[in-house]
Amino acid sequence: SIIKMLDGLGIHVGNVSAVKDINNRVSVSVTVLDCKGKNICEREIKTVIKKITGKPFAFVKHACDHEHCVLTYKEEENFSASVGVSRIRPGNESESGDSYAIIHPDSGKIVVALSDGMGTGARAAKESGETVSLLEHLLLAGIDKEAAIKLINSVLILKSYDESFATLDILLADLFTGESEFVKTGGACSYVCRGEEVAAICAQALPTGIIGEMETASRKLLLQDGDCIMLASDGVTDISKDDKWIRDMLIKQRGNAAQEIADSIMGEACRRVVSCRDDMTVIIVKISEK
């Protein structure tokens, strides 16, 4: 189909090959005849490949000699994710008890994790820092999320001689398919703003490190262009009896960049508490369709 369509555009092709990698992503190589060393066909070929496959592709490389050129294209993510982070700690503490990580365990996948350690200060920072660090190392090593969370819980229990725990909020997103999942263990509610509607993602699961057998709560979501996702620690979500102000801020700010939204929500949170007594973290993930 690619050869026929290119031929109709006057681009003479000797061969087309398509190969899937272990993640089922496609690479397409096109051998163009009589190109005379010029790359005038690059954009036209990419357009044709997208039309035939229904998927976006990015130009990767070309190899030319005097007779022909081989142009290679790789399947591109359907979505992009931009992340903004805003954090504040109590004035009497030297470090935040909240820790976060932005992880890319595989091509086209992003994991955003937020952990809130018990209390504030150095001890809370150690608990939450160990939690996200373990998660990052396990995911990058190819361990699936369920096994990773169970292992983190076991390690924290073994290491603690007294009460020591941390919440763990995770957003996992596949930017190729748009499939995403929230995994929560005792964290504050997360929010998804889509147009004029805001949905809260909450969980009742106990924080990691409290009990030997831990249940997690998960929620799946199919991403759409313009989605604005918020993860936050309870220092932000618990400052008011209801979350109307968060919902209003997300709708009002949804057209801005991720960092601007995170800063605006943190500014409003600080205005409401007057004096920061708990660690406060806001993470905004904005989704755009390519």
Residue pairs with C-beta under 8 A, 6 or more apart in sequence:
1 52
2 13
2 16
2 28
2 30
2 48
2 49
2 52
3 13
3 16
5 48
5 51
5 52
6 12
6 13
6 30
6 41
6 44
6 45
6 48
7 13
9 44
9 48
11 32
11 41
11 44
11 45
12 32
12 33
12 34
13 30
13 31
13 32
13 33
14 31
14 32
14 33
14 68
15 29
15 30
15 31
16 28
16 29
16 30
16 31
17 28
17 29
18 26
18 27
18 28
18 29
19 26
19 27
19 29
20 26
20 27
21 27
23 106
23 107
23 108
25 74
25 75
25 107
25 108
25 176
26 53
26 55
26 74
26 75
27 60
27 72
27 73
27 74
27 75
28 49
28 53
28 57
28 72
28 73
28 74
29 70
29 71
29 72
29 73
30 45
30 49
30 70
30 71
30 72
30 73
31 68
31 69
31 70
32 41
32 45
32 68
32 69
32 70
32 71
33 67
33 68
34 68
35 41
35 64
35 68
35 69
37 64
37 66
37 69
39 62
39 69
39 71
41 69
41 71
42 59
42 62
42 71
45 71
45 73
46 57
46 58
46 59
46 73
49 57
49 73
50 56
50 57
53 75
55 75
55 76
55 78
56 75
56 76
56 77
56 78
56 290
57 73
57 74
57 75
57 76
58 73
58 74
58 76
59 71
59 72
59 73
60 72
60 73
60 74
61 71
61 72
62 69
62 70
62 71
62 72
63 69
63 70
64 70
75 176
76 290
77 108
77 175
77 176
77 290
78 175
78 176
78 177
78 178
78 289
78 290
79 173
79 175
79 176
79 178
79 223
79 225
79 287
79 288
79 289
79 290
80 175
80 287
80 288
80 290
81 110
81 173
81 175
81 285
81 286
81 287
81 288
82 257
82 258
82 285
82 286
82 288
83 102
83 112
83 258
83 283
83 284
83 285
83 286
84 257
84 258
84 259
84 260
84 261
84 262
84 263
84 283
84 284
84 286
85 100
85 259
85 262
85 281
85 282
85 283
85 284
86 259
86 262
86 263
86 265
86 266
86 281
86 282
87 96
87 98
87 266
87 279
87 280
87 281
87 282
88 96
88 266
88 270
88 276
88 279
88 280
89 95
89 96
89 97
89 120
89 276
89 279
89 280
90 120
90 276
90 277
90 278
90 279
91 275
91 276
93 120
93 121
93 122
93 279
94 121
94 122
95 121
95 122
95 125
96 125
96 279
96 281
97 116
97 117
97 118
97 119
97 120
97 121
97 123
97 124
97 125
97 127
97 128
97 279
98 114
98 115
98 116
98 117
98 124
98 128
98 233
98 235
98 279
98 280
98 281
99 114
99 115
99 117
99 125
99 128
99 129
99 131
99 132
99 133
100 112
100 113
100 114
100 115
100 132
100 281
100 283
101 111
101 112
101 113
101 132
101 133
101 135
101 136
102 110
102 111
102 112
102 113
103 110
103 111
103 112
103 113
103 135
103 136
103 139
103 140
104 110
104 111
105 111
105 139
105 140
105 142
108 174
108 175
108 176
109 172
109 173
109 174
109 175
110 172
110 173
110 175
111 135
111 139
111 170
111 171
111 172
111 173
112 170
112 171
112 173
112 231
112 283
112 285
113 132
113 135
113 136
113 168
113 169
113 170
113 171
114 132
114 167
114 168
114 169
114 187
114 231
114 232
114 233
114 281
114 283
115 127
115 128
115 129
115 131
115 132
115 166
115 167
115 168
115 169
115 187
116 124
116 128
116 166
116 167
116 187
116 188
116 233
116 234
116 235
116 279
116 281
117 123
117 124
117 125
117 126
117 127
117 128
117 129
117 131
117 166
118 124
118 127
118 163
118 164
118 165
118 166
118 207
120 278
120 279
123 164
124 166
124 279
127 156
127 164
127 165
127 166
127 209
128 166
130 155
130 156
130 159
130 166
131 152
131 156
131 166
131 168
131 208
132 168
134 148
134 151
134 152
134 155
135 148
135 149
135 152
135 168
135 170
138 147
138 148
138 151
138 152
139 145
139 148
143 151
145 170
145 172
145 183
146 216
149 168
149 170
149 183
149 185
149 208
149 214
149 216
150 214
152 168
152 208
153 185
153 208
153 209
153 212
153 214
154 212
156 164
156 165
156 166
156 208
156 209
157 209
157 212
160 209
163 210
164 209
165 186
165 207
165 208
165 209
165 210
166 207
166 208
166 209
167 185
167 186
167 187
167 188
167 207
167 208
167 233
167 234
168 183
168 184
168 185
168 186
168 187
168 207
168 208
169 182
169 183
169 184
169 185
169 187
169 188
169 190
169 231
170 182
170 183
170 184
171 180
171 181
171 182
171 190
171 229
171 231
171 285
172 180
172 181
172 183
173 179
173 180
173 181
173 223
173 285
173 287
174 180
178 222
178 223
178 224
179 220
179 222
179 223
180 220
180 221
180 222
180 223
181 218
181 219
181 220
181 221
182 190
182 201
182 218
182 219
182 220
182 221
183 216
183 217
183 218
184 190
184 201
184 202
184 203
184 205
184 216
184 217
184 218
184 219
185 203
185 205
185 206
185 207
185 208
185 214
185 216
185 217
186 203
186 205
186 206
186 207
186 208
187 203
187 207
187 231
187 233
187 234
188 232
188 233
188 234
188 236
188 237
188 238
189 200
189 201
189 202
189 232
189 237
189 243
190 200
190 201
190 202
190 229
190 230
190 231
190 232
191 198
191 199
191 200
191 201
191 229
191 230
191 243
191 246
191 247
191 250
192 198
192 199
192 201
192 221
192 227
192 228
192 229
192 230
193 227
193 228
193 229
193 230
193 247
193 250
193 251
193 254
194 224
194 226
194 227
194 228
195 226
196 251
198 246
198 247
198 250
198 251
200 243
201 219
203 216
203 217
204 217
205 214
205 215
205 216
205 217
206 214
206 215
208 214
223 287
224 287
224 289
225 287
225 288
225 289
226 254
226 286
226 287
226 288
227 286
227 287
228 250
228 253
228 254
228 258
228 261
228 284
228 285
228 286
228 287
229 284
229 285
229 286
229 287
230 246
230 250
230 261
230 265
230 282
230 283
230 284
230 285
231 282
231 283
231 285
232 246
232 265
232 280
232 281
232 282
232 283
233 278
233 279
233 280
233 281
234 278
235 269
235 276
235 278
235 279
235 280
235 281
236 246
236 265
236 266
236 269
236 280
236 281
236 282
237 243
237 246
238 278
239 269
239 272
239 273
240 272
245 268
245 272
246 265
249 261
249 264
249 265
249 268
250 261
250 265
253 260
253 261
253 264
253 265
254 261
256 264
257 286
258 284
258 285
258 286
259 284
261 284
261 286
262 282
262 283
262 284
265 282
265 284
266 280
266 282
269 280
269 282
270 276
270 280
